[in-house]
Amino acid sequence: MEASGSRGRSGSAVPKRRRGVGAATGSESTAQSLNDDTLRSVFSRLDNHFDLARCSAVCGSWNRIIETAHLMRDLYYKRNPSARGSSSNVSVKSYFEMLAMDEHASSFSRGPAEAFQWIGHPIRATLCRMKGGSILTGVGDKILRLWSAESCKFMNEYNVPNSKTLVDFDFDENKIVGLTSSQICIWRRSEPRSIFQSGGASFNHGLCMSYADPEVVIGCEDGRAFVYDMYSRSCSSIYRLHSSPVTCLALTDDQLIVGGSTFGTVAIMRSNLRAEVRCSEISLCTIGNKILIFLHKFTHDICWVIGWLCSLLGLKLFLLRTLRPLWEKRVSPNVIYSTCHLPGDTATLVVGGIDGVLRVMCQRTGETIRCLVVDADRPAEAASRSRQQIEKKPVRRIDPDAQVDSIPRRLRPQITSLSVGMKKIVTMHGENYIRVWKFRPKSS
């Protein structure tokens, strides 16, 4: 009796399918049978870096061929002829980092955008942070909430112990560090319960914080900065940064402490060495690529970027080689509350404030590239995910010189805080909702 699998629907025998051109000779014409030279010739004809990357991820042998033939480097030189004469080698990693940053900056500058908005807190929340595809929001109530930047889906919630109110916070891929007026709290990302609570006797009236493992620095109302070891739960150092309240802090990986004050002074501290510069009152201080960005809060319409090139000499000394404004531009007719840029991006800077207009600026020149608000002329779409109602709002570009007061206030609620991710911006508005702005490359 013949096997049932050897006949078709009509009952006639179906011949076995031949495995390939080389089946008659016992050899197979599969991709694995091609020699390295043939594969190298095929890969060299690919003119798209993403296609080449997909091929390199197929298997170890293909990755080896692409790597040893320097096809990524050759494609980079093909697209950037001026770089061929340079002595630096371009690795696959650095090449794709450059491509990613170029696409990110291009999307912010010219790509289409849309906004997603949802109610994230029972009462008002004013601060947000975005890192590694996650968004952390809070301050104003007694909880922190973690969201997916891509899907806007709720991920976890963290309760502040002892019924205290949060003042500041930050996070990374493993933990969340929060500050109340008299206590540090640390949560694991996977657990809602705090695993660390500092004693409240060491500092009072904490206003801001920054951390770089294993230390967290707290800026206080009396102008001092307290340095805690996050794992021994002990205060290791106390520095006198200012004679007025510390309004913003940054702690670098090489243990430089940078703090701004209400009197418009900026102090840089390492061990017991201190340098200071005066500018207008500061609301935010961020560090990226050794450029400190100071944003004036009470000058109402001016945004300064001051460049510092810091280099360590030995273990304790540091030299400020330059101390000069890179640019000074009129940004908004009202108070500016927040500014941020993606680490590694040296092209764009995002600014928001009381007028509710989201502005994308050029880091190098200070020119305003785009001004964005939600669009009232087009209807919003709503999508329900679990119990979370997400509104999709179209985004409209306005002229930098446009009269902002002519735009309805409901379309431009004040931006109290913002944070930047890859082709995304999250904004908080002093209300209980969260807004994520997503950008696409212009060609997509």
N, C-alpha and C positions, 0 to 999 in steps of 0.2 A: 504494500500500500504506500502510495506516495504521501509525503508530508503535506499537511494542509497549507503550510506557509509557502509551498512552491507553486501554487496555482493562483490565478487571478479570480475576479468575480465570476467570469464565465466558465471557470473550471479548467481552462487551458494552462499549461505549464508556463511559468514566467522565468526566463533565463536570469541567472545571477548577474548583478551589475558589475561591470569591470571596474577595478579600483583606480585605473588611470592609464595614461598613455604607455607607461612602462610596465603594465601588468603582464603583457605577453612575454617580456624578458625577465620578469621577476623583480624589477626595480620599480619604486614608487616615485612619482614626480610631485612630491609635497614640498612645502617651504623648508622643512627640516632637511630635505635631501640636497638643497642648494648649497654650494660651497660659499665660503666667506667672500670671495671676490665678486661673485654674482650678487650676493646680498648687499655688499658695499656699493655696487653699481646701482642697484635699485634704490637704496636709501639716499644716495647722493642726488637723485633726481627729484626728491621731495623738496618742495619750495615753501613749505609751511612748518614753522617750528613746532606747532602743536601736533601735527601729523608725525613729525620726527620723534617727539616725546612719547606719543602713544606707541610707536614701534619699539622704542627703547624700553618700554614697560612690559612688553609681551613676554620676554624670557631673558635669561642671563646671557645667552649667546648673542642675541640681537643687541642687547645693551652694550656688550663688549665690543662688537663691531662698530657701533655708532661712536662709542667713546674713543677707541683706538684710532679710528679714522678722522677724529676731530671734526665730525660733520656739523655739530652744533656751532663750533667756532667758525667754520667756513661759512655757514649760513649767516652768522652774525656779521662777518666781514663783508659778505655779499650785500647785506642790507645797510652796513655802515662802513663804506670804503675808507673814510678818513681815519678809522680806528686801526687799520691794518699796519700802519707804520709805528704804532705804539709798542713799547716793549712788554706791556702787561699781558698775561695770558687770561683768556676769558673762559671760565669754567661753565659747565652746564648750569650749575646752581646760580652763579652770579648772572648768567645770561637771562635765565627765567625770572630772577628777581628784578632785573632791569625792565623786562617786558611787562611784568606784573605792575610795577610802579608807573610805567608809561601808560598802561591801560587804565590804571586807577586815576591818574591825573587827567587823562583825556576824558574819562567818563564824567568826572567832576566839572570839567571845563566846557564840554560840548555835548555830552550824551543826554538822552532823554531820562526823565526822572519821574517817580511816583512815590507817594507817601502812604504809609500804613499806620493807622491810629487805633488804639484800644485803651480801655480803662484798665489801669494796672494796679491801682492802690485804692483803698477805701476812702482815704482823704488825700490831701495834696502831697506831692512828692516833687523835689526840686533838683536832685542830683542824679547823674547817670554816668556809667562807665561802660566801655565796650572793648573787649579783648577776645581774640581767638574764636570769633563766631558767637560769643555770648554777650548779653547785656545785663548789667546789674543796676537796679534803680532803687531809690529810697530817699530818706531824709525828709522830715516833716511828719512822719508817723514813726512807729516803733518796729517796722519790719523792713527787711531787704528782700527783693524778689529778683530771681534770675530767669532770663528769657533767652530763647534762641533768636539770634539776629537774622537768620535766614527765614524761618517759618513763623516767627513772632510767638511761638508756643511757650507757655509757662513751663519752667523746668524745676524750680525749687524755691523755698521760702525760708528765711532765717529771722528768728525772733531775737530782739534785743533783751537781755536779761535785766531783772530788777526794775522793770518799768521805766527805763531811762530812754531818752530820745537821742537818736544818732545825730552826729555833727558832720562827719566826713567818713569816707570809706574808699577802698580800692580792692582789687582782687587779681588773681592769676589763675592758672589752670588747676591748681590744687586747693587753694584756700581763699578765704575772704577776711580782710582785716577792716574792722570798723572802729570808730572813735565816738564815744560820748563825751560830755564835758569833763568827766573825771575818770574815765576807764577805757581800756583797750579791750576789744573782744575779737577773737579769731574763731572762724568756723571752717571746717572742712567743707569743700564744695558738695560732698555727698551727704552731709548731715546737717539738719536744721538746728541742732543744739550747739551752743558755743563751747569750744574746747579750751579756751583761754580767757581768763578775766584778770586784768591787772588790779592791784590795790588802788583805791581811790585817794590814798593819803599823799601820794608823791606829787601829783599835779592837780590843779584846779582850773576850771574855765579853759579847757582845751578847745581850740578853734579850727585846727587843720592838722593833717597828718600826711606822711609819705613813708613808704617802706622799701627796703631792698634787703632781701634775706642776708643775715638773720636779724636785722635791726629795723625798728620802726621809730620814727621821729615824730614827736607831738609838738606843735606850736601853740603857745598859750597866750592868754590875755596880758600877762605881765611882761611879755617880750622874751621869755626864756623858751628854749627847746629842750625837751626831755628825750633821751635816747634809751629805748628799751630793747633788751634781747628777747625775741619772741618765743624762745624755747626755755630759757631759764626763768622767765617772768620777772626779771629784775631790771632796775634802772641802772644803766652802766655809766651814763654821762649826763651832765646838765650844762648847757651853753647859754650865755647871754647874747642873744642875737640882736635885740633892739631894746630901746627904751619905751616902745609902744607895742600894742598888740601885733602878734604875728598873723598875717592874713593868708599866707600861702607858703607852701613848703615843697621842696624837691630834694630827694636823696639819691645821689648818683651811685653807680656800681663801684666807683673808686672812693666812696665814702666822703664825698663833698656834700655839705649841707647848704642849701640855698633857701633863703627865706625873705619874703617881702613883708612890709609893715604898713600900718595905717598912716605913717608919717612920710611915706614915699621913699623909704630907704630899702635897699636890697643888700643883704649881708651874705657873704660866702665864707664858710667855716670849714676848717679841717684841723682836727685836734684843737690846739689853742691858738691857731693862726686865723686871723679874721681880716677880710677885705670888705669894703662897703662902697656903694655908689648911690647917689640920690637921683630919683626921677619922680614922676607923679604917683599918686596913690595906686596901688597895684591890686588887682582882683584875682589874677591867675598867674601861675608860673609853671611852665612845662619845659622839659628838657628833651631834645632830640638832635642827634648828630652834633652835640656840643654847641648847639645854639639855644640860648635861653630866650624864651619868648615872654615878655612882660606886657600885660594888657592893662591899660588905664581904665579904671572903673568910673571915676568921678570927673574926668575931663569931658565926658559926654560925647565927644565926637572924634577923638584922636586915638589912633592905635599905633604904638611904637613897637618896633622889633629891635632889641639891642643885642648885638653879637658879641659873644665871649669866646675866645679861643683859650682854653685852659690846658695846661700840661703840667704833670706832676714832676717835681725834681726831688729825687730820693723818696723818703717815706712821709715826710711831713710838709715839705715846701711845695707851693704851687705858684705858678706865674700867670698873671693876666696879661697876655701879650697885646691884646687889643681891647679897648673899651670905647666903643663908638656906636652911635645909632646907625643901623643899616638903612632904615627908612622911617618916615613919619607921614601918615596919610589920614585925611578925614574919611572916616568909615561910615558913621551913622550920625543923624541929628540928635540921637538920644544915648542913654547910658549903654555901654557894652558890658555884658556879663560873662561871656565865656568865649574861648578860642581853643582850637585843637587842630592837630594834623596827625596823619598816620605815620608811625615810626618808619623811617626810611624814605618817606616822601619829602623831597626838598623843593617841590614845585608849588603845592597848593596849601592854603591855610583857610580854615573855616571859622567864621565869626558869627556870633548871635548875641542879641541883647533885648532891650526893652521894646523896640519897635517891631519885634517878631519877624523880621526879614532874615532869612538864611543867606549869608554872603560867602562866596568862594573867592579867595584872594590869591594873588601871586606872592609866594614867599620872597622872591628875589627883589621885586620892585614895589610891592605894596598896592599894585593896581587891582581894582575890583573886577573879577572875571565874570561872575554871575550873581544875580540877586533873585531869590526864589521865594514864592509863597504858594499856598494851596490855591487851586483854581475853583472859583465859585460858578463859572459859566458852564461847567460840565458836571453832571451828577456823580455822586460818590457811590461806589459799590460796597456792599457789605457781605462779608463771608463769616459764617459761624464755625469756629473750631472748638470743639468740646463746648464749654460754657462761656468761652471767650469770644466776644463779638469784635471783629476786626473790620474797620472801614478802610477801603482803598480810595485814596484821594488823589486826583490828578494834580500835577504841579505846574505852575505858570512862572515863566521868567519875566521879570520886570526890569526896566532900564535903571541903571545905577543912579541916574539923576532924576528919577521919577519922584513925584510928590507922594511920600509914603502915607500921609494922612488921608489921601483920597481912597486908599484901599480899606475896605471894611475891617474893623478890629477883629471880628470873629475869624478872619482868614489869616491873621498874623498875631496870635497870642504871644506875649513876651517869652523869649527863650532864656530860661534861667540857667541852663546847663546844656552842653552838647559834648558828644564824643564821636570820634571818627574811626571807622573800620574800613576794610577793603571794599570800595565802591558803595559804602553805606555811611549814613550819619544818623545818630539817635539824638533826639532833642527832648528836653523836659521843659514844661511851661508853667510851673508853679501851680498846676492843677493836678488832678488824679489820673491823667491819661499820659500815654507814651506815644511818641511819633517816630517812626523809622523811615528815613528817606533812602530810597534805593536808586542807584544810577546804573545805566547800561552804556556800553560803548556806542558811539554814534552809528557805526556800521551795522549793529545788530538790530 
